[in-house]
Amino acid sequence: MRKRYIACNLALALALCLTVSLLVFCPAVAMTQDSLWETHLREAVRLQELGRYPEAENACLAAVKEAEKFGSGDLRLATSLNNLALLYKIQARYAEAEPIYQRALGIVEKALGPEHLHLASILNNIAELDYLLGKYAEAEALYQRALVVREAKLGRAHPEVARSLNNLATLYFSRGQGAQAESAFLRALAICESTLGPEHPEIAATLNNLAELYRTEGKPRQAEPLYQRALAIRQKTLGSGHPDIARCLNNLGALYYEQGRYPEAEPLLLRAVEIRQKVLRPGHPDLAASLNNLAALREAQGQSSQAEMLYRQVLSLQEKSLGPTHPAIATTLYNLADLIRTQRVRHVSPEPLYRRALGIWEQSLGPDHPHVAKGQDGLAEVYRLKGKFDKAEMLLRSSLAIREKALGAEHPDMATSLNNLAVFYYGRHQYAMAEPLFQRALVIWEKAFGAEHQNVVRSLRHLAEVYGAQDRYQDAIASYQRLASIQEKSPGTDNGELAATFKSWGSLLRKTHRKAEAAELEERARVVGGNRTPGQHSAK
């Protein structure tokens, strides 16, 4: 498997679960049970919940047509418009959804006043649309307004309050405000569990989001059971082909990918793509997320051509659906740039892609967001390869500072920045500066992922090389010995990599006049290297 020598693993576009408000009745309006409007609206809700969106749209349009007969300011029309806009939002038809939401908001605000409970539902939905369009400041103001209305009208422990908290937490998460996001997610989860029971679908949404927060904070052991519980709830309450099942499969598969558990990740990611291709239109962001993650897996499995094809497909779909400056597009640009750089695609430069990704992240998320650090890492590597060492070092130090400020000193992504800066110094033969950075990265990765993780393997190899370059042979031999022990126990180890470890270890033994031991290791290297299994690829 091909591993990057600098920069973190591919960024994964993961789907968070925002809780939207689907209006069915307006209590201020008296209706007969058999009204045609009500029949259309109920059918639209039913079809939407089944993921049958084209049929749901027809039913929604029929409901709007019937509601317009009641007058332009009738609340039944607002209800129909809200649900139609929500359906368009689900299908990523954002330009169509926005004016319909605004029309519904105008009707409700005029009829019921600025603090009515129904107004909070539409405010919440418009905020979600702003969030999906990357308009985070506008979204936060609307989410906060909806939360205030719901707490005032329903109390602080109502499920509707939990929905507002979940959505506000999702926004905080996207802006890198982890502590605020966790607090709001946990409060939302507690409210839902106490009022709705442990297996309600809305609990699955909050569990998914909290798991995603923990994943990005480098807490995979906390994230995995939450993803699994969310998936179990969805599978029990929804059909096997529902889009929400795909969301859970996608996110759990992405977690396994990040942990190097590729055989477990692959069927989950493939199933998520299969579901989303059936129920979502080609340009939908959720489908793009699944294809992006599948591309990351294919690259990790050594299938670079297929990965590049998938990334370019995703980029085309996203630009048509979201426009050229949406934050989600930056992730795909970054991944494609990384692939081009590491695979050395001829006649294609990764620099413009890295620059465009970095620019989008800085503009949409601010200069101190961890995604900006990621973009700086990629651009720094381009500069290093061009011999522009001062620019590369400046970007790597900036990346390290951003991550330390945003994520804390012990986050796994901090280890990525430390490792990247250390690799830079090693390449410049500044071993005394590289060594403490490699050591610190090793400690962080061991604590976060365990003593046998692939990142630990990488750090041990780096340290052994640094020790060897400084003629500290005993320290280097100890590192290679531990490295070989981990590689021999890991079923996913590349035979070529294990052989390389034996050779390097043996070379150091010869330098310390331990020729018999060196010869034994060299023979083990020949045996292992000659038995490489088909389909394996040497790490970089």
Secondary structure, 3 states (H helix, E strand, C coil): CCCCCCCCCCCCCCCCCCCCCCCCCCCCCCCCCCCHHHHHHHHHHHHHHCCCHHHHHHHHHHHHHHHHHHCCCCHHHHHHHHHHHHHHHHCCCHHHHHHHHHHHHHHHHHHHCCCCHHHHHHHHHHHHHHHHCCCHHHHHHHHHHHHHHHHHHHCCCCHHHHHHHHHHHHHHHHCCCHHHHHHHHHHHHHHHHHHHCCCCHHHHHHHHHHHHHHHHCCCHHHHHHHHHHHHHHHHHHCCCCCHHHHHHHHHHHHHHHHCCCHHHHHHHHHHHHHHHHHHCCCCCHHHHHHHHHHHHHHHHCCCHHHHHHHHHHHHHHHHHHHCCCCHHHHHHHHHHHHHHHHHCCCCCCCHHHHHHHHHHHHHHHCCCCHHHHHHHHHHHHHHHHCCCHHHHHHHHHHHHHHHHHHHCCCCHHHHHHHHHHHHHHHHCCCHHHHHHHHHHHHHHHHHHHCCCCHHHHHHHHHHHHHHHHCCCHHHHHHHHHHHHHHHHHCCCCCHHHHHHHHHHHHHHHHHCCCHHHHHHHHHHHHHHHCCCCCCCCCCC
